[in-house]
């Protein structure tokens, strides 16, 4: 029988599209002793997690909790509970994750109308208005708030108004925006929202915060057909996360410990302050990159603070640069996807990773690797431009 040594991961500066680095206290929370998932102390902590999530989402929705699964499980949770076969659904597609919503909605039996725009651009209100005119009774409008594959941030409030005026529910993907830029679920009248723990909340991947408005919850509870997924059926999960605590599944106890600590840190910092920190570090990185001729490629005026799509210079092997950053500096960044493959680097400044120190470290390392690749790059110019 083959035996193996204990695994010891190398220390990395995680500046890709996720996960982000986490605070030491969040890692420590993972190591705390296990209790049963129906233990009174765990149940008490579940209530605190729900309360903190409401504060981070800026909502009073009672049905707010973390789904046991990654952000994609949150996506499926929202769609399978709100869509029945034959429903007309409109989905904005401006990157990978709008495309993924189309796939999931199709598997639910929806008639999907895609509102498409170029990757890196937002879904414009007029595009949605035009699409709504083509559908007599839309059940749901779904939009990716922060498109992780492109770095574009689509404003939600006007789109929500359009959806509601047409009688539709409004669903928002906030996987890369929650905790890193303004997300105001009640003010924007969002009916269903999902996120992930591993981005701006700076918690390990494995849970998906979700929230349903009373209107959305009523739709889910008055369905004509059973929810496609037993595991993600809110009618069953509500009994576990609600007052009755009816057994549904074994919740990932340690992951909930870490989420509790991560949310506590977010609220201790303060949402407004945290948003401002992400904005300032994004602007510093952008200025430093532009000083060495590397623009942010997502739509001007709608660039996502926590995730930056950086143009790859002509003649540069983008994969070789990523490899050099990882091997020589222990810095991870992400590659472009789909039509942006080979054209951009995705540089994350999320949660714990979003700091002045990390902006400077990345700019210096990138300049070094680019110089080794034959592109003359002035690191002093980058660092001076990024100073604030």
C-alpha positions in Angstrom: 0.0 0.0 0.0 1.4 3.4 -1.0 1.8 5.9 1.8 1.9 9.7 1.6 3.5 12.5 3.5 1.3 15.2 5.1 0.4 17.9 2.6 1.9 21.3 3.3 0.8 24.0 0.8 3.2 26.8 -0.1 2.4 30.3 1.0 0.8 32.2 -1.8 -0.4 35.7 -2.4 -3.8 35.0 -3.9 -4.4 37.7 -6.5 -6.5 35.8 -8.9 -10.3 35.6 -9.3 -10.6 33.6 -6.1 -10.1 32.3 -3.6 -8.6 35.3 -1.8 -6.3 35.2 1.2 -8.0 34.9 4.6 -7.3 36.3 8.0 -5.4 34.1 10.5 -8.4 34.2 12.8 -10.6 32.7 10.0 -8.1 29.9 9.5 -8.0 29.3 13.2 -11.8 29.1 13.3 -11.6 26.1 11.0 -9.5 24.2 13.6 -11.9 24.6 16.5 -13.4 21.4 17.9 -16.4 19.9 16.1 -19.9 19.9 17.6 -22.9 18.2 16.1 -24.8 20.2 13.5 -27.9 20.2 15.7 -26.0 21.0 18.9 -27.5 24.0 20.7 -24.3 25.9 20.5 -24.1 25.4 16.8 -27.8 26.3 16.4 -27.0 29.6 18.2 -24.1 30.3 15.9 -26.4 29.6 12.9 -28.7 32.4 14.1 -25.7 34.8 14.4 -24.5 33.9 10.9 -28.0 34.7 9.5 -28.1 38.0 11.4 -24.6 39.0 10.1 -25.5 38.0 6.5 -28.5 40.2 6.6 -26.3 43.1 7.7 -23.8 42.4 4.9 -26.5 42.0 2.2 -28.3 45.1 3.7 -31.6 43.2 3.8 -34.3 42.3 6.3 -35.2 39.1 4.4 -35.9 36.3 6.9 -34.8 33.7 4.4 -31.1 34.6 4.5 -28.5 31.8 5.1 -25.5 30.0 3.7 -26.2 27.1 1.3 -23.8 24.2 1.9 -21.9 24.4 -1.4 -19.9 26.9 -3.4 -21.2 30.0 -5.2 -22.5 27.8 -8.1 -24.7 26.0 -5.6 -26.1 29.4 -4.6 -26.8 30.0 -8.3 -28.6 26.7 -8.6 -30.5 27.3 -5.3 -32.0 30.5 -6.6 -32.9 29.2 -10.1 -34.3 25.7 -9.2 -36.5 27.2 -6.5 -38.0 30.0 -8.6 -38.2 28.4 -12.1 -40.8 25.8 -13.2 -40.9 24.1 -16.6 -42.3 26.5 -19.3 -41.5 29.7 -17.4 -40.2 32.6 -19.4 -36.9 33.8 -18.1 -34.6 36.7 -19.2 -30.9 36.4 -18.4 -28.1 38.9 -19.0 -25.0 37.3 -20.6 -21.8 39.3 -20.7 -19.4 36.7 -19.5 -19.0 33.1 -18.2 -21.4 33.3 -15.3 -24.3 34.7 -17.3 -23.7 31.8 -19.6 -23.8 29.4 -16.7 -27.1 30.8 -15.5 -28.6 30.2 -18.9 -27.4 26.6 -18.7 -29.0 26.0 -15.3 -32.2 27.7 -16.2 -32.5 25.6 -19.3 -32.1 22.5 -17.2 -35.0 23.7 -15.1 -37.2 23.7 -18.3 -37.3 27.5 -18.7 -37.8 29.3 -21.9 -34.7 31.5 -21.8 -34.3 34.8 -23.6 -30.6 35.9 -23.5 -29.7 39.6 -23.3 -26.2 39.5 -24.7 -23.4 42.1 -24.9 -19.7 42.0 -25.5 -17.6 40.5 -22.7 -16.2 43.3 -20.6 -19.3 45.5 -21.0 -22.4 45.8 -18.8 -26.0 44.9 -19.5 -27.6 48.3 -20.4 -31.1 49.1 -19.2 -32.3 49.7 -22.8 -31.2 46.2 -23.7 -33.3 44.7 -20.9 -36.3 47.0 -21.7 -36.2 45.8 -25.3 -36.1 42.1 -24.2 -39.0 42.6 -21.8 -41.2 43.8 -24.7 -40.7 40.5 -26.4 -42.0 38.4 -23.4 -45.6 38.8 -22.3 -45.3 37.2 -18.8 -41.7 37.0 -17.7 -41.2 35.0 -14.5 -37.6 36.1 -13.7 -34.9 38.5 -14.8 -31.4 37.4 -13.8 -28.3 39.5 -14.0 -24.6 39.1 -12.9 -23.8 42.1 -10.8 -20.0 41.6 -10.9 -18.9 39.4 -13.8 -15.8 37.6 -12.5 -14.6 36.6 -16.0 -14.5 40.2 -17.3 -14.3 42.7 -14.4 -17.5 44.5 -15.4 -19.9 45.8 -12.7 -23.5 46.1 -14.0 -25.6 48.6 -12.1 -28.6 46.8 -10.7 -31.2 49.3 -9.5 -32.6 50.4 -12.8 -32.7 46.9 -14.1 -34.6 45.8 -11.0 -37.2 48.5 -11.6 -37.6 47.3 -15.2 -38.1 43.7 -14.1 -40.6 44.6 -11.4 -42.6 46.8 -13.7 -42.9 43.9 -16.1 -44.1 41.6 -13.2 -40.9 39.6 -13.0 -38.7 38.6 -10.1 -35.2 40.0 -10.1 -32.2 37.8 -9.4 -28.7 39.1 -8.8 -25.3 37.3 -8.8 -23.1 39.0 -6.2 -20.4 36.4 -5.9 -17.6 38.9 -6.6 -19.2 42.0 -5.3 -20.6 41.1 -1.8 -18.3 42.7 0.8 -16.1 44.5 -1.9 -18.4 47.1 -3.3 -22.0 48.4 -2.6 -24.6 45.6 -2.6 -28.0 46.9 -1.3 -30.5 44.1 -1.6 -33.6 45.9 0.0 -32.9 49.3 -1.5 -32.5 47.7 -5.0 -35.6 45.5 -4.4 -33.7 42.3 -5.3 -35.9 39.3 -4.9 -33.2 36.6 -4.9 -29.4 36.9 -4.5 -26.5 34.5 -4.1 -22.8 34.9 -3.4 -19.7 32.9 -2.4 -17.5 32.9 0.7 -14.1 32.8 -1.0 -14.0 36.3 -2.7 -14.5 39.6 -0.8 -15.7 37.9 2.4 -12.2 36.2 2.6 -13.4 32.9 3.8 -12.4 29.5 2.4 -14.7 28.3 -0.5 -17.5 26.0 0.4 -20.6 28.0 1.4 -22.9 30.2 -0.7 -24.7 33.0 1.1 -28.3 33.4 -0.3 -31.3 35.6 0.4 -34.9 35.4 -0.8 -37.4 38.2 -0.5 -40.9 37.4 0.9 -42.2 37.6 -2.7 -39.6 35.1 -4.0 -40.2 32.8 -1.1 -43.9 32.8 -1.8 -43.2 31.8 -5.4 -41.0 29.0 -4.2 -43.6 27.7 -1.6 -46.6 27.9 -4.0 -45.0 26.0 -6.9 -47.1 23.6 -9.0 -44.2 21.2 -9.4 -41.5 19.9 -7.0 -38.2 21.7 -6.9 -35.8 20.0 -9.3 -33.2 19.6 -6.6 -34.0 17.9 -3.3 -30.8 19.1 -1.7 -31.4 22.8 -2.7 -35.2 22.8 -2.1 -35.8 25.9 0.1 -39.0 24.4 1.4 -36.9 21.7 3.1 -34.0 23.9 3.9 -36.3 26.5 5.6 -37.2 23.9 8.2 -33.5 23.3 9.0 -32.4 26.9 9.0 -35.7 28.1 10.6 -37.0 27.6 14.1 -37.9 23.9 13.8 -34.3 22.7 13.0 -35.7 19.7 11.2 -32.8 17.5 10.0 -32.1 18.0 6.3 -28.3 17.4 5.8 -25.2 17.5 7.8 -24.0 21.1 7.6 -20.3 21.7 7.1 -19.7 22.7 10.7 -16.1 23.9 10.4 -16.9 26.0 7.3 -19.7 27.7 9.2 -17.2 28.5 12.0 -15.0 30.2 9.5 -17.8 32.1 7.9 -19.0 33.3 11.3 -15.5 34.7 11.9 -15.1 36.2 8.4 -18.5 38.0 8.7 -17.5 39.3 12.1 -14.4 40.8 10.6 -16.3 42.4 7.8 -18.8 44.0 10.1 -16.1 45.1 12.5 -14.3 46.9 9.6 -17.6 48.4 8.5 -19.2 48.0 5.1 -18.6 51.6 3.9 -15.0 51.5 5.0 -14.5 48.1 3.4 -16.0 49.3 0.1 -13.7 52.4 0.2 -10.6 50.2 0.8 -11.4 48.1 -2.3 -12.0 51.2 -4.4 -8.8 52.9 -3.3 -6.7 49.8 -4.0 -8.3 49.3 -7.4 -7.6 52.9 -8.4 -4.0 52.6 -7.2 -3.5 49.4 -9.2 -5.1 50.9 -12.2 -2.9 54.0 -12.1 0.2 51.9 -11.6 -0.7 49.6 -14.6 -1.5 52.5 -16.8 1.9 54.1 -16.1 3.5 51.1 -17.7 1.1 50.8 -20.6 -1.3 48.2 -19.3 -4.9 49.4 -19.3 -7.9 47.8 -17.5 -10.1 46.4 -20.4 -13.5 46.4 -18.8 -16.0 49.2 -19.6 -14.8 52.5 -18.3 -17.1 53.8 -15.5 -18.2 50.2 -14.7 -14.9 48.6 -13.7 -15.1 46.2 -10.8 -12.9 47.1 -7.8 -12.2 43.6 -6.5 -11.4 42.1 -9.9 -9.3 43.8 -12.5 -9.1 42.7 -16.2 -5.6 43.7 -17.3 -4.7 43.9 -21.0 -1.8 41.5 -22.0 0.7 43.5 -24.2 1.3 42.4 -27.8 4.0 39.8 -28.1 3.9 38.7 -24.5 3.1 35.1 -23.5 0.4 35.7 -20.9 0.7 32.1 -19.5 4.5 32.5 -19.1 4.0 35.7 -17.1 1.5 34.0 -14.8 4.0 31.1 -14.4 6.8 33.5 -13.5 4.8 35.4 -10.9 3.9 32.1 -9.3 7.3 30.4 -9.3 9.4 33.5 -8.6 7.1 35.6 -6.3 4.4 33.2 -5.0 1.8 35.4 -6.6 -1.2 33.8 -8.2 -3.3 35.7 -10.9 -5.9 34.4 -13.3 -6.1 33.9 -17.0 -8.7 35.2 -19.3 -11.7 32.9 -20.2 -13.7 32.4 -23.4 -13.1 35.1 -26.0 -10.7 36.8 -23.5 -8.4 33.9 -23.3 -4.8 35.0 -23.8 -5.9 38.7 -23.9 -6.2 39.6 -20.2 -4.9 38.7 -16.8 -7.5 38.7 -14.0 -6.0 40.4 -11.0 -8.0 40.1 -7.8 -8.0 42.6 -4.9 -10.6 40.9 -2.8 -11.1 41.1 1.0 -7.8 40.4 2.8 -5.9 40.5 -0.4 -6.9 44.1 -1.1 -4.1 46.2 0.5 -1.6 48.8 -0.4 1.2 46.4 0.3 -0.2 43.8 -2.1 -0.7 46.4 -4.9 2.9 47.4 -4.6 4.2 43.8 -4.4 2.2 42.8 -7.5 3.3 45.8 -9.6 7.0 45.3 -8.7 6.8 41.5 -9.5 4.9 42.1 -12.7 7.5 44.6 -13.9 10.3 42.2 -13.1 8.7 39.3 -15.0 7.8 41.6 -18.0 11.4 42.8 -18.1 12.6 39.2 -18.2 10.1 38.6 -21.0 11.8 41.3 -23.1 9.3 44.1 -22.5 11.1 47.1 -20.9 9.0 48.1 -17.9 9.7 50.9 -15.5 8.8 49.6 -12.0 9.5 53.0 -10.4 7.0 54.7 -12.7 4.4 52.1 -11.7 5.0 52.4 -8.0 5.0 56.2 -8.2 1.7 56.3 -10.0 0.1 53.9 -7.6 1.2 55.9 -4.5 -1.6 57.5 -2.5 
